[in-house]
Amino acid sequence: MEYKNFDLYIDSEQEEKYKIAAKSETMGDAFGDLLLQPDWLDTAQSLKNVAQVEIDSARLTNFGTSLHKSLFCDGVGDLLRVSMGSVLLNDEQGVRIRLMISPPEIASLPWETLYDQRTKCFLSTSGKTPLTRFIRIFEPIKSLKITPPVRVLVLIPSGSGLDVEIEKRIITEALRELKTVELTILEGKVTRSRISEALTEKQYHILHFIGHGVFESNQGYLLLNSEEGKEAEGDNIEAEGDKIPADAFADFFRDYPSLKLVVLNSCQGAEVSSTEPLVGMAPQLVMRGIPAVIAMQYPISDKAALLFSKEFYLKLCKGWSRGQVDAAISHARNRIHMDIDDEPLAFATPALFMRSSTGVIFDIDQAPPGAQDAADAATRHSPAKSLWQKLTTLFTSQPIKNINRLNELKKTYQQNIEAWQELQKDAHPAVAAEAAQAITQEQKELSAVDDRIARWDRTFAASLVATVLIFLLGYVGLFNFPFHLDDWLESRFIPYMDAYVVKKFNPDIRLIMADEDENEGMGVTGPEWRKYHAELVKALAEAKAKVVIFDLYMDEPSPHDQQLAEAVRQASAQGTQVVIGKALDEDGNVIQGITSNLQDAFKERWGNIKVGGQRGGFVRVYQLAQPDRQLSSSDSQPTEVPIIPSLGLQAVNLYLSKDARLKAFFNEDTESIQLRSDGTLVKSIPVRKTNQALYDFPYDLAQRSRLSDATRSYSSVYRRINDPAFLSDYRGKIVLVGYKTPDEILNVLQGEKRYGTEIHANVISNILSGVYISLLPSSYDFLIVALMAALGALAQARFKNVFSRRFVIPLSEQKKTIDVPGLLLVVDVVYLLIAFLIYKNELMFIVKSYHLAAPFIAYWLTGKMRKRINLKLR
């Protein structure tokens, strides 16, 4: 959690009121007055004297509400609300409430019971609002970085009347599963000498005291065993023990910088004087240099003590918030409040006093020294194993929230450096030298933290790269195989767009289509129809048609071939070019050619007929040309590729040419097929080069009604080939002749079909009218994927709860919940609206299934990364 500090200063009484000064790290300052209610001190005292099981939870809530209303009144309350408002929608941000209270009678109140009626929550139990008693001491936290394990020294003096075995079991069970913690228990006769001896043997980081404390004459004491006292069971430690005051106890650790935390599980360890400020045991230890002290201000049951120790140490020593004591105690308080129903006051029993402004009391390495070196050595000679481990590391360890902890850690190191620099001023030479050395070390550690943050940034970048890679796979068809997601999407979306886009069909195009049946007595279509074709060519030539295209296979010989060949020659002499089709594969090999009797007549006036109506799904794409691999390009420019034209391109070529056929080639610089006459550019047609080096042309499909207006049946035209008035409609036109047979039907969308001749006509119409459907360029495709993925990641990081819906999926024995981010559904709807406008105005089709899926996959992936990214810590 990234916390912003909210400081509350309560000063001495003036005219029966206490002055409150509030300072928000993000929102400024505010001031107010606190009026001490007559029953507060009585209630606070009764909480200490009454057994917890008898405390009414409603009474505790009312008391906490009264404290909250009085503390956060007027401008102070407004400041808190605006400070909280800036972080409520962000799961990774919170407000750290730091109490700095001077009047002892106010400091002695149980502020851990503050209850916010608006959120129905005790502030100290929420990770959003950790509550601490802060003591401002401008002193560095020495030896901030520690290497696992975290060493915990437990002191259990004898004669306290406590069941030692139960206390040992509680702390042992609480820490048993934490491999990062090493536990040492000092029990029996726990004297000052034994403590000194233990501290000289090892460097301990946490001291956990289980025993008695007393508060006498405004002074806090811990009860140890005396050096000469009896050790027999049942000794009364209060009569025979050694009362050690806070200052003497702190002396144990004056030259012991490794100690970062003291936990006082004693009955009066957190009590502060009601007449003198900061003289209780816990605050005195903090004032004498301990970074943080947790003390129990009320009796606590074994069950609650076990839960507190287990959850607190788990949060403090493991995971993304390790080392942050305020986050750990908030977590532990929340678990107690959730699970210990019969002890309403238990959650407020542990009170945290600290001097770390960030809550960080130590910086713990993730792995013991040498562990990474061993891992590197194991994979040095196995690249595959190394790659697998890196991928596993990327997806299987600590959450991404480590970045917030690292930022807090960075602030702590910076504050340490500032504190050392302050100590260095006008100091004794020995002290100045120590400070200089410490500053050098702190700067080194600060650089290491910056490096860890930079590595986290690279890890986050790696997650984006992984997302992009997923969608690049989608770009090459992963999402369309095997479930045809793109096909389904296009079949639903393109017809909707087509309904709102005005379709143009060039008026210079006519279609003559023969039916599958008897064609009004002409019979079923076949090679013998070439006698009809010959008559039709003669009539269209007389009518001055510009180009006649036979969208037919003529690879089988017929008795009427010579008749047709002669008609083609005569038409050419009259200025009417006749084009016929061949079928070529993608390598340029002829699959179905032209019968030898017709080859001389058609010469090079032919085009590839096998171009389909679709490519890569149901997006309407036409293979306009392919490279001519057998034709030398030595006479062409380096960027000009000779091509084999499709039937449609050949028709356009002949239609636009005047005296001679235009030269056609693919220009790599402009990614277009260009038609030129004596070096003059006549037509440039944008195409898309595929992986197979084919030149695809996305085409616009005219409504069937417009095609019907330009189409006549073969039989009706043939009956009127001697009618000049009727044939005048074909003057200067491109005429396509084709058959309506099952073999000629092609899919243009799922559930919608067109005959091949109609597809050729649509392509020719688009080119002549300059209507070009654009498919999304790869660069823009990448940007859309990146944008949609970024929106998904942003929704996970900042707006996770906006319009989110949770669904429960019942499985055999378990129930799995999934969160459906409604905000991303809105993103997809906006994307579709934008796609529609782009198609309508620019005729660019951009809709892809992986575009729509990108934010959801990025949302899921970012969530996984936030929970399970491994940050390699030095």
Phi, psi and omega in degrees: 000136175265113185258144169249132185286140173232103187265137177238116177256125177244118187257183187296163185287137175221117180055050177065015177229152179251134183281132178247130172238122180249137180228116178262134181296336184248337191238005176098207187241161174205159183224153180196184180236143176245123179258119181289116180286143184302327186268357184296310183295322178295317180295316180300320180291323181292329177297332180278336186262338183265137177301141186300325184296342182263357181282130180278128182296327178295321178296320180294319179296318179297319179296315179297325178293319179297317177299316183296314182296323182284322182285316184257064179254158175050231186294330179293318178295320178297320180296319178296318182296317180289328177293319178289325182299331181284348184238354186299324183275359181248115182295343186257008181234150179209177179242119178272114180270117182246117181268126175234096191245123180272309183297122184298327180292332176277321179297333183283351180285149181281079183294345177295348180266007178309126184236125180263110181294331182295318181260358181054052188210139166285122187304322185288349180264356184259133174295342177285332186225065177299137182246125182228158172260106190264136177239113186280110177229121182275077182218136182293153171270106187287153177049052185298322182275129178232154180254134179303151006275160171283121185266126181245125176255120181255128178251122177231087180297147177280165177078011181276349185085355177278153175280102186300320182296321178294317180297319177297317181297320181299308184289326179292315179294324181295325185256002187300319186273357180270102181288344180273003184241136174245124187255131173234125182251124176253109184233183182077232181275096181261101182248175177299322181295317181293324178295315179300318180297315180298321182290336178278340183279324183218160174267105181267148181253333181226136173245125182244111182260127176240108182176212184250149171227151178229158180232106184230137177050046179059030180225135178268140180228146165257145182259112174254173173281141178284157182296325182258358186292163181286155183247002185294151181296137179095000177302145178268106185293333180292330179270323187258348191279177181256111178278114182250119182287169185299318183293321179291321179295322179293334179298334176305329191245014181299319177248039184228072189293346182290336183287124183245341186210139172238128177249119182255097177268064179232157193292333183234024184293330183265354184292135176245157183294144177269000180236335180235136183287142169052044178246006173289164183302309186297308181295328179295322178296321178294318180296336181264014168117346179291127183300324182207145177225132174247128181226145179273121182266356175220161173301148183224138183286164179299319181297316180290323179296320179296314181295318180299310183298317182297310184287323182294310182290328176299313182289326184284326190250000184214148173091191191286343180251019183302139181090351181259102189289327180291322176294322181294317182287327175297318178298315181295318178300318180297318179295321177296315180298325180286319194256336183259084186288329186271006178228081185301331184271354188300321183296330183271359182293312178285124177248134182255122172248131181209160176243356176283118184289344179254355185083352180278124178245345171202158177246109186256133174296152178282329184226151178297159180302138176089347183295318180290323178299320179295319179294319178296320180295325183290334184250001185299323183258013180224085182302321181296315179295321179297315179298317180298318180293324178294318178295320178296318179298322183297325188249001192227034176216230192292154182289163181290347180297348175308331183298323177294318178297319180295323178294320176295322178295320178299316178300320181296316178297320179297319178292325175299315180298317179298319180294318178295321179295325178292319179294334183287338183290129176051030182268163174302146182307323180293319179292320179296322178294319178298318180296318180298318179295319179295320180298318179300316180293318180296320179295325177296316179292325178296319177297323179295321177294317176302322179294321178295320178296318178297322179291326174296318178301320178293326177294318178296320176298323179297325178293323177292320178298318179298320179297314180298320179299321179300318184279339171293324173297323175296325180297325180271007171114006182299320182286343179265000180227128005259009189263359177055047182293318178296319179301314182296317182296316181294323180294334179269325190269322183297314178300324178297317179293320181300328182293339183250006180245130179288121182265132179256140173229122187300130183289351181269015181241134177230148179239138173238115188239129176270140181279172181280339185271211187283352176055050177055047175092355180279345178093177180283142182298148179178187182302329183291348178289354181296340174291324176290321180299320180299314179296321181294319180297317179299317182293317181292327177293320177296326180280358179068038171295144183283309182222136173244127184244124174261104178276062187220156170270132178230054181263351178259136181292156180215150178298346184257015183295316182296324179296318179290321181297319179295321179296323179294318180296317180295320179297319180298321179294332180272359178096007177255116181271133181248130184242142180233164184254145167238160176248119179240147174276183186291344177265003179090005179280138182284124177265313176226119185257215180237137179303147187301332182290342183253349187299318182293327182290319183272335180047245182260010179272072178213162178215158180291121183269342185266075181242350176070178177242005182207155174203129180069039179113207185259010169294133186284103182230137183239132178282099187285331180194173174213157182297142174268095186286346181266348182264127180290140179253026183296331181274355183260168174291157182301332182266006181255124183249121175299146186229161168257117186281154171282173178298320180293317181293323178296321178297316179297318181302311182288328180293321183275342182284154181251285182267329182218161181293142180287155175272129182243136177202165177263127179261115184289331181293318183262355183051054181213156171267126185246139176249124184231152176230111181053043178085351180269128180286120179263319183209135174240122187244113180293133178225173179238121180281127182268175179296336179270012180064027172268156183249103186267146181233108175290130186241153177270134185259119178287154176299151183299329180295322179291323176294321181297323180295331182264003186246137172231155179285150181302316185295321181292324179289319184296325180293339186242026182290349177258011181257097183302322181297319179292316184287346180297338178295343183261004182295126178070013185258164168265124183245122178256128180248125182209176182246145173264075180246160180303327181291341183267358182274130180232150175282130171250338169208162179297119181090357179232134186232157174218151173286152182303322180296322178294323178294314176303318181296319178297318180296313179299318179298314179302315184293314182293327182270354181071028178262109184240119173279126181258134168270154186297125176297153183301321181296318179289325177301315179298318181295321178295316178300315181296319180294313181296320178294321179296321177295322177295317179295321179295320178298321179291319186279326189240331187231041186299325186264004180279117180058025182276142178232136181253132179240142180256125178256110181286126175253191185302305181236346182241159174245128181252132179255141176232141176261126177257109183285103181298331179300325180286333173296321176297319178301316181294322179296316178298319177301315181294322178295317178296319179300320179295315180296321179295318180293319183293320186264329184243356183052042174247125180263118185243354189288125175224146181297325182285341170295314181291327180279339187305311182296326181289319179292320178295322177299313180293316183294319179296321176299318178295318181294324180295334181263331193224029175273134179270124173258115180283111182258143181283000000 
